[in-house]
């Protein structure tokens, strides 16, 4: 896939090579190597890949849990590794076998975790632990007499992240695993967002981003003013699931962020880990080789990678403050390659309109 976090250095020649169908794998590898330089040049508008991923899935024979951890590790380390990862339904051996090297994390039991690249962000959970008295009292004030959100703090994980390129642009990063069985899912989410707004004020943090499994179709949600919810096109795998079952919830994995003037997430889309011969795949040939080895590991039952995860990982490009002119120009050059669109509480933001980029396989 192309790297939209690179503000400087992606020439028209490279774009033409992509459109002409040249060796996309080599082009992608060249782009990947230039990410750090691109980010450094764009320090006034630092950008990062972000991902939200529910890490659970069905049991498919002997060794399923091990295979799933292997697949998760490959996904988190492939392509352009996300700097911030919002995780739900945390697997066993999470720290030892899933978290990429050089990343720190906060985790709330098996419900939610946030992982971040410690080379690009400083992270602190001081005063933000869901068991802290100050936090529990704040939630009680926000909830009032509404009991629908009881236990909400047990389903989130929070950390204050500060980009090393811009110490003033701090972010409250929140992973959320919404309850599945209750009816008032939208109301619980509204309470969560009100709570996060209160946390921003209390802790003097400039913005928040939630990555989560919301357990409802986020396209139907009416967010508060200045809270943005993107939309995206589902993978063929998810579209097939929706056709097969009326219980399937589309677009339940997503981001929400606030406020627009400080924080933007563009290029929101699912990661596809279909087989190597599938044109939609986002994994490299080397990644697929690793996946095949993991799915056919000696002493376990052979399995398909697409059977390991119930959810598609969702990625986006996080940009702090206004996009630079270079980003807007790059958006225009990729306009014809657009795959997906976005929607917001009020109107589409320039960074999340249908200027999002399509991908090509790494």
GISULCOR-V34981 format. One record per residue. N is the residue number from 1. PHI is phi in whole degrees, -180 to 180 (* if undefined). PSI is psi in radians with two decimals (999 if undefined). OMEGA is omega in degrees with one decimal (NA if undefined). Layout:
n:N phi:PHI psi:PSI omega:OMEGA
n:N phi:PHI psi:PSI omega:OMEGA
//
This chain:
n:1 phi:* psi:2.64 omega:177.1
n:2 phi:-74 psi:2.79 omega:-176.7
n:3 phi:-107 psi:1.72 omega:-179.1
n:4 phi:-75 psi:0.01 omega:175.5
n:5 phi:-81 psi:-0.19 omega:179.5
n:6 phi:-83 psi:1.95 omega:-177.8
n:7 phi:-86 psi:-0.49 omega:-174.0
n:8 phi:-128 psi:2.41 omega:168.6
n:9 phi:105 psi:-0.10 omega:175.5
n:10 phi:-90 psi:1.80 omega:-171.4
n:11 phi:-80 psi:2.85 omega:175.6
n:12 phi:-63 psi:-0.54 omega:178.4
n:13 phi:-61 psi:-0.76 omega:179.1
n:14 phi:-65 psi:-0.72 omega:179.0
n:15 phi:-63 psi:-0.73 omega:179.0
n:16 phi:-65 psi:-0.63 omega:177.3
n:17 phi:-64 psi:-0.69 omega:178.9
n:18 phi:-63 psi:-0.86 omega:-177.5
n:19 phi:-65 psi:-0.53 omega:-179.1
n:20 phi:-79 psi:-0.16 omega:177.3
n:21 phi:85 psi:0.38 omega:176.1
n:22 phi:-64 psi:-3.08 omega:-176.7
n:23 phi:-59 psi:1.61 omega:-174.3
n:24 phi:-67 psi:-0.58 omega:-179.6
n:25 phi:-62 psi:-0.78 omega:-179.7
n:26 phi:-67 psi:-0.72 omega:178.4
n:27 phi:-60 psi:-0.76 omega:-179.4
n:28 phi:-63 psi:-0.73 omega:179.2
n:29 phi:-65 psi:-0.68 omega:177.6
n:30 phi:-63 psi:-0.73 omega:179.4
n:31 phi:-66 psi:-0.72 omega:-178.2
n:32 phi:-59 psi:-0.72 omega:-179.0
n:33 phi:-66 psi:-0.45 omega:-176.0
n:34 phi:-91 psi:0.00 omega:-177.8
n:35 phi:-57 psi:-0.92 omega:-177.4
n:36 phi:-58 psi:-0.72 omega:179.2
n:37 phi:-65 psi:-0.73 omega:179.1
n:38 phi:-62 psi:-0.73 omega:-179.9
n:39 phi:-67 psi:-0.68 omega:-179.0
n:40 phi:-63 psi:-0.73 omega:-179.7
n:41 phi:-66 psi:-0.41 omega:-175.8
n:42 phi:-104 psi:0.59 omega:-172.1
n:43 phi:-63 psi:-0.41 omega:178.1
n:44 phi:-72 psi:-0.42 omega:176.7
n:45 phi:-131 psi:1.19 omega:-175.9
n:46 phi:-60 psi:2.45 omega:-179.1
n:47 phi:-132 psi:2.72 omega:-177.3
n:48 phi:-152 psi:2.59 omega:167.9
n:49 phi:-74 psi:2.44 omega:174.1
n:50 phi:-126 psi:2.66 omega:-178.8
n:51 phi:-141 psi:2.47 omega:167.7
n:52 phi:-120 psi:2.37 omega:-173.7
n:53 phi:-150 psi:2.13 omega:169.5
n:54 phi:-83 psi:2.15 omega:-169.5
n:55 phi:-95 psi:0.20 omega:-177.7
n:56 phi:-93 psi:2.93 omega:178.2
n:57 phi:-175 psi:3.05 omega:-177.5
n:58 phi:-76 psi:2.83 omega:173.8
n:59 phi:-86 psi:2.15 omega:-177.7
n:60 phi:-125 psi:1.17 omega:176.6
n:61 phi:84 psi:-3.09 omega:-177.1
n:62 phi:-63 psi:2.33 omega:176.2
n:63 phi:86 psi:0.20 omega:-177.1
n:64 phi:-59 psi:-0.81 omega:-177.1
n:65 phi:-61 psi:-0.72 omega:178.9
n:66 phi:-66 psi:-0.76 omega:178.5
n:67 phi:-62 psi:-0.72 omega:-179.3
n:68 phi:-64 psi:-0.75 omega:177.9
n:69 phi:-62 psi:-0.72 omega:178.5
n:70 phi:-62 psi:-0.77 omega:179.6
n:71 phi:-64 psi:-0.76 omega:178.7
n:72 phi:-59 psi:-0.76 omega:179.6
n:73 phi:-62 psi:-0.71 omega:179.1
n:74 phi:-65 psi:-0.78 omega:-179.9
n:75 phi:-62 psi:-0.76 omega:-176.9
n:76 phi:-71 psi:-0.36 omega:-178.6
n:77 phi:-105 psi:-0.04 omega:-175.3
n:78 phi:-92 psi:2.94 omega:174.9
n:79 phi:59 psi:-2.18 omega:176.6
n:80 phi:-109 psi:1.72 omega:-171.6
n:81 phi:-56 psi:2.31 omega:178.2
n:82 phi:-68 psi:2.52 omega:177.0
n:83 phi:-81 psi:-0.48 omega:178.6
n:84 phi:-130 psi:2.25 omega:-178.3
n:85 phi:-126 psi:2.15 omega:177.8
n:86 phi:-100 psi:2.07 omega:-173.2
n:87 phi:-115 psi:2.49 omega:174.4
n:88 phi:-129 psi:2.69 omega:-177.3
n:89 phi:52 psi:1.29 omega:-170.9
n:90 phi:-72 psi:2.28 omega:-179.9
n:91 phi:-81 psi:2.92 omega:172.6
n:92 phi:-66 psi:2.79 omega:-179.3
n:93 phi:55 psi:0.58 omega:-175.8
n:94 phi:-58 psi:-0.91 omega:-177.3
n:95 phi:-69 psi:-0.71 omega:-173.8
n:96 phi:-75 psi:-0.62 omega:-169.4
n:97 phi:-122 psi:-0.19 omega:-175.3
n:98 phi:-111 psi:-0.79 omega:-174.9
n:99 phi:-66 psi:2.23 omega:180.0
n:100 phi:-64 psi:2.67 omega:177.5
n:101 phi:-64 psi:2.41 omega:179.7
n:102 phi:87 psi:0.15 omega:179.5
n:103 phi:-112 psi:2.53 omega:172.1
n:104 phi:-105 psi:2.96 omega:-176.7
n:105 phi:-157 psi:2.76 omega:165.7
n:106 phi:-126 psi:2.53 omega:-176.3
n:107 phi:-142 psi:2.51 omega:177.2
n:108 phi:-117 psi:1.61 omega:-179.0
n:109 phi:52 psi:-2.30 omega:-178.9
n:110 phi:-101 psi:0.08 omega:-173.5
n:111 phi:-86 psi:-0.90 omega:-169.7
n:112 phi:-151 psi:2.63 omega:177.3
n:113 phi:-151 psi:2.69 omega:171.5
n:114 phi:-123 psi:2.26 omega:177.2
n:115 phi:-115 psi:2.45 omega:178.3
n:116 phi:-142 psi:2.65 omega:178.4
n:117 phi:-75 psi:1.97 omega:-174.9
n:118 phi:-73 psi:-0.17 omega:174.9
n:119 phi:-79 psi:-0.42 omega:-176.0
n:120 phi:-110 psi:-0.35 omega:-178.3
n:121 phi:-135 psi:2.48 omega:165.3
n:122 phi:-94 psi:2.37 omega:-178.1
n:123 phi:-124 psi:2.50 omega:177.6
n:124 phi:-145 psi:2.33 omega:175.0
n:125 phi:-109 psi:0.24 omega:178.6
n:126 phi:-60 psi:2.17 omega:-179.7
n:127 phi:75 psi:0.11 omega:-177.2
n:128 phi:-121 psi:0.07 omega:177.3
n:129 phi:-68 psi:2.44 omega:-174.6
n:130 phi:-69 psi:-0.16 omega:176.2
n:131 phi:-98 psi:-0.09 omega:179.0
n:132 phi:-64 psi:2.39 omega:-178.1
n:133 phi:-57 psi:-0.73 omega:-179.3
n:134 phi:-61 psi:-0.68 omega:-179.8
n:135 phi:-72 psi:-0.77 omega:-179.2
n:136 phi:-65 psi:-0.67 omega:178.0
n:137 phi:-68 psi:-0.66 omega:178.1
n:138 phi:-64 psi:-0.73 omega:177.5
n:139 phi:-64 psi:-0.70 omega:178.8
n:140 phi:-61 psi:-0.69 omega:179.3
n:141 phi:-68 psi:-0.70 omega:-179.6
n:142 phi:-69 psi:-0.74 omega:-179.1
n:143 phi:-65 psi:-0.70 omega:-174.4
n:144 phi:61 psi:-2.25 omega:-179.1
n:145 phi:-93 psi:0.05 omega:180.0
n:146 phi:-80 psi:1.99 omega:-176.6
n:147 phi:-93 psi:-0.02 omega:-175.0
n:148 phi:-66 psi:-0.41 omega:-177.2
n:149 phi:-100 psi:0.28 omega:177.7
n:150 phi:-55 psi:2.31 omega:179.9
n:151 phi:85 psi:0.11 omega:-177.1
n:152 phi:-60 psi:-0.68 omega:-178.3
n:153 phi:-63 psi:-0.42 omega:179.4
n:154 phi:-77 psi:-0.13 omega:-175.0
n:155 phi:-112 psi:0.15 omega:179.1
n:156 phi:-128 psi:2.78 omega:172.2
n:157 phi:-136 psi:2.35 omega:-173.5
n:158 phi:-129 psi:2.55 omega:174.3
n:159 phi:-152 psi:2.54 omega:175.6
n:160 phi:-92 psi:2.07 omega:-178.5
n:161 phi:-111 psi:2.34 omega:179.3
n:162 phi:-123 psi:2.04 omega:178.6
n:163 phi:-62 psi:2.35 omega:-179.3
n:164 phi:-69 psi:-0.33 omega:177.3
n:165 phi:-84 psi:-0.30 omega:-176.0
n:166 phi:-152 psi:1.58 omega:-173.6
n:167 phi:-66 psi:-0.29 omega:-178.6
n:168 phi:-85 psi:-0.26 omega:-174.9
n:169 phi:-97 psi:1.10 omega:-178.7
n:170 phi:-78 psi:2.66 omega:-174.2
n:171 phi:-132 psi:2.41 omega:167.7
n:172 phi:-91 psi:1.88 omega:-179.0
n:173 phi:-96 psi:2.20 omega:-172.3
n:174 phi:-131 psi:2.19 omega:171.2
n:175 phi:-100 psi:2.39 omega:-173.3
n:176 phi:-135 psi:2.22 omega:172.6
n:177 phi:-114 psi:1.78 omega:-173.7
n:178 phi:-71 psi:2.64 omega:174.0
n:179 phi:-65 psi:2.59 omega:-175.2
n:180 phi:-99 psi:-0.65 omega:-167.7
n:181 phi:-88 psi:-0.30 omega:-176.8
n:182 phi:-80 psi:2.77 omega:-177.5
n:183 phi:-85 psi:-0.53 omega:-171.5
n:184 phi:-90 psi:0.87 omega:-175.5
n:185 phi:-65 psi:-0.70 omega:179.0
n:186 phi:-65 psi:-0.73 omega:-179.2
n:187 phi:-64 psi:-0.72 omega:178.3
n:188 phi:-62 psi:-0.70 omega:178.6
n:189 phi:-66 psi:-0.69 omega:176.6
n:190 phi:-61 psi:-0.72 omega:178.3
n:191 phi:-64 psi:-0.73 omega:177.8
n:192 phi:-58 psi:-0.82 omega:-178.2
n:193 phi:-66 psi:-0.64 omega:175.6
n:194 phi:-65 psi:-0.70 omega:177.7
n:195 phi:-63 psi:-0.78 omega:-179.6
n:196 phi:-65 psi:-0.64 omega:175.4
n:197 phi:-61 psi:-0.71 omega:178.1
n:198 phi:-67 psi:-0.64 omega:177.8
n:199 phi:-64 psi:-0.74 omega:178.1
n:200 phi:-56 psi:-0.80 omega:-178.3
n:201 phi:-68 psi:-0.75 omega:-176.9
n:202 phi:-69 psi:-0.66 omega:-175.6
n:203 phi:-100 psi:0.02 omega:179.6
n:204 phi:56 psi:0.87 omega:176.3
n:205 phi:-105 psi:2.47 omega:-169.5
n:206 phi:-80 psi:-0.40 omega:-174.6
n:207 phi:-161 psi:2.90 omega:171.5
n:208 phi:-136 psi:2.70 omega:170.4
n:209 phi:-137 psi:2.30 omega:176.9
n:210 phi:-110 psi:2.24 omega:169.7
n:211 phi:-116 psi:2.21 omega:-174.0
n:212 phi:-163 psi:2.98 omega:167.1
n:213 phi:-99 psi:1.74 omega:-173.2
n:214 phi:-83 psi:-0.21 omega:178.5
n:215 phi:59 psi:0.42 omega:166.8
n:216 phi:-149 psi:2.84 omega:178.7
n:217 phi:-71 psi:1.89 omega:-174.4
n:218 phi:-66 psi:-0.24 omega:176.3
n:219 phi:-69 psi:-0.38 omega:-178.0
n:220 phi:-93 psi:-0.01 omega:-174.9
n:221 phi:-87 psi:2.40 omega:176.2
n:222 phi:-101 psi:1.71 omega:-176.3
n:223 phi:-77 psi:2.80 omega:175.3
n:224 phi:-63 psi:2.91 omega:179.4
n:225 phi:-57 psi:2.39 omega:177.5
n:226 phi:70 psi:0.13 omega:170.6
n:227 phi:-96 psi:2.29 omega:-175.5
n:228 phi:-109 psi:2.40 omega:176.5
n:229 phi:-128 psi:2.01 omega:-178.9
n:230 phi:-80 psi:2.89 omega:170.7
n:231 phi:-123 psi:2.87 omega:-177.9
n:232 phi:-158 psi:2.86 omega:177.3
n:233 phi:-88 psi:2.29 omega:-178.1
n:234 phi:-73 psi:2.75 omega:175.7
n:235 phi:-72 psi:2.78 omega:175.2
n:236 phi:-55 psi:-0.62 omega:179.3
n:237 phi:-60 psi:-0.81 omega:-179.8
n:238 phi:-70 psi:-0.66 omega:177.5
n:239 phi:-61 psi:-0.68 omega:178.2
n:240 phi:-66 psi:-0.71 omega:177.9
n:241 phi:-62 psi:-0.69 omega:-179.9
n:242 phi:-65 psi:-0.66 omega:179.0
n:243 phi:-69 psi:-0.54 omega:-176.1
n:244 phi:-81 psi:-0.49 omega:-174.1
n:245 phi:-138 psi:2.29 omega:177.3
n:246 phi:-73 psi:-0.25 omega:-179.8
n:247 phi:-86 psi:-0.17 omega:-179.7
n:248 phi:-67 psi:2.33 omega:-179.5
n:249 phi:-106 psi:1.91 omega:178.4
n:250 phi:-75 psi:2.69 omega:172.9
n:251 phi:56 psi:0.51 omega:178.3
n:252 phi:-81 psi:-0.40 omega:176.2
n:253 phi:-94 psi:2.12 omega:-172.6
n:254 phi:-166 psi:-3.13 omega:174.6
n:255 phi:-115 psi:2.68 omega:166.4
n:256 phi:-138 psi:2.44 omega:-178.9
n:257 phi:-146 psi:2.82 omega:-176.6
n:258 phi:-156 psi:2.48 omega:-9.5
n:259 phi:-95 psi:2.92 omega:-177.5
n:260 phi:-62 psi:-0.65 omega:-172.7
n:261 phi:-71 psi:-0.24 omega:-178.4
n:262 phi:-108 psi:-0.61 omega:-168.2
n:263 phi:-134 psi:2.42 omega:175.9
n:264 phi:-141 psi:2.55 omega:171.9
n:265 phi:-128 psi:2.00 omega:179.7
n:266 phi:-112 psi:3.01 omega:172.9
n:267 phi:63 psi:0.53 omega:-178.5
n:268 phi:-69 psi:2.28 omega:-177.1
n:269 phi:-167 psi:2.79 omega:176.6
n:270 phi:-81 psi:2.65 omega:171.2
n:271 phi:-88 psi:2.26 omega:178.2
n:272 phi:-104 psi:2.23 omega:177.7
n:273 phi:-119 psi:0.71 omega:176.4
n:274 phi:-64 psi:3.06 omega:-177.1
n:275 phi:-66 psi:2.87 omega:-172.6
n:276 phi:-58 psi:-0.55 omega:-177.6
n:277 phi:-82 psi:-0.10 omega:-179.9
n:278 phi:-84 psi:2.23 omega:-176.3
n:279 phi:-67 psi:-0.27 omega:-177.9
n:280 phi:-87 psi:-0.12 omega:-173.3
n:281 phi:-65 psi:2.56 omega:176.9
n:282 phi:-106 psi:0.04 omega:-179.2
n:283 phi:-94 psi:2.62 omega:176.9
n:284 phi:-78 psi:2.96 omega:175.7
n:285 phi:-61 psi:-0.68 omega:178.6
n:286 phi:-66 psi:-0.70 omega:176.7
n:287 phi:-61 psi:-0.78 omega:-179.2
n:288 phi:-64 psi:-0.60 omega:176.7
n:289 phi:-62 psi:-0.77 omega:178.4
n:290 phi:-65 psi:-0.71 omega:179.5
n:291 phi:-62 psi:-0.80 omega:-179.6
n:292 phi:-61 psi:-0.69 omega:177.9
n:293 phi:-65 psi:-0.72 omega:-179.6
n:294 phi:-67 psi:-0.68 omega:-177.1
n:295 phi:-75 psi:-0.30 omega:-178.8
n:296 phi:-121 psi:0.56 omega:-178.0
n:297 phi:-63 psi:2.44 omega:-179.2
n:298 phi:-60 psi:2.38 omega:179.2
n:299 phi:90 psi:0.02 omega:178.0
n:300 phi:-126 psi:2.89 omega:176.9
n:301 phi:-83 psi:2.36 omega:179.5
n:302 phi:-59 psi:2.51 omega:-177.2
n:303 phi:-149 psi:2.88 omega:175.5
n:304 phi:-96 psi:2.44 omega:-179.5
n:305 phi:-59 psi:-0.64 omega:-177.6
n:306 phi:-69 psi:-0.22 omega:176.7
n:307 phi:-89 psi:-0.11 omega:-174.6
n:308 phi:-82 psi:-0.51 omega:-176.3
n:309 phi:-123 psi:2.34 omega:175.3
n:310 phi:-74 psi:-0.49 omega:-172.3
n:311 phi:-116 psi:2.64 omega:169.5
n:312 phi:-86 psi:2.34 omega:172.2
n:313 phi:-63 psi:2.47 omega:178.9
n:314 phi:-114 psi:2.31 omega:-179.3
n:315 phi:-122 psi:2.80 omega:176.1
n:316 phi:-159 psi:3.00 omega:176.6
n:317 phi:-109 psi:2.02 omega:178.9
n:318 phi:-86 psi:2.17 omega:177.7
n:319 phi:-124 psi:2.22 omega:178.4
n:320 phi:-95 psi:2.29 omega:-175.1
n:321 phi:70 psi:-2.98 omega:-172.3
n:322 phi:-72 psi:2.50 omega:176.8
n:323 phi:-64 psi:2.56 omega:178.1
n:324 phi:-76 psi:2.89 omega:179.0
n:325 phi:-59 psi:-0.62 omega:-179.4
n:326 phi:-62 psi:-0.66 omega:179.4
n:327 phi:-65 psi:-0.78 omega:-179.0
n:328 phi:-63 psi:-0.71 omega:178.2
n:329 phi:-64 psi:-0.72 omega:179.2
n:330 phi:-65 psi:-0.66 omega:177.5
n:331 phi:-59 psi:-0.73 omega:-179.2
n:332 phi:-65 psi:-0.69 omega:-178.0
n:333 phi:-66 psi:-0.51 omega:-179.5
n:334 phi:-96 psi:0.09 omega:-172.6
n:335 phi:-56 psi:-0.72 omega:-177.4
n:336 phi:-71 psi:-0.21 omega:-178.8
n:337 phi:-98 psi:0.15 omega:-173.5
n:338 phi:-62 psi:2.43 omega:177.3
n:339 phi:-107 psi:-0.72 omega:-168.3
n:340 phi:-137 psi:2.89 omega:179.6
n:341 phi:-120 psi:-3.10 omega:-179.7
n:342 phi:-141 psi:2.74 omega:176.7
n:343 phi:-137 psi:2.78 omega:-177.1
n:344 phi:-134 psi:3.11 omega:180.0
n:345 phi:-62 psi:-0.63 omega:-178.3
n:346 phi:-117 psi:-1.04 omega:-179.5
n:347 phi:-151 psi:2.87 omega:-177.1
n:348 phi:-69 psi:2.43 omega:177.6
n:349 phi:-89 psi:2.54 omega:-179.3
n:350 phi:-53 psi:-0.55 omega:-177.9
n:351 phi:-83 psi:-0.14 omega:-177.3
n:352 phi:-130 psi:0.29 omega:174.3
n:353 phi:-77 psi:-2.99 omega:-178.4
n:354 phi:-77 psi:0.93 omega:171.4
n:355 phi:-115 psi:0.18 omega:-178.2
n:356 phi:-70 psi:2.71 omega:-168.9
n:357 phi:-96 psi:2.52 omega:170.5
n:358 phi:-79 psi:3.00 omega:-178.5
n:359 phi:-119 psi:2.84 omega:166.1
n:360 phi:-128 psi:2.70 omega:-173.4
n:361 phi:-62 psi:2.39 omega:173.3
n:362 phi:-76 psi:999 omega:NA
//
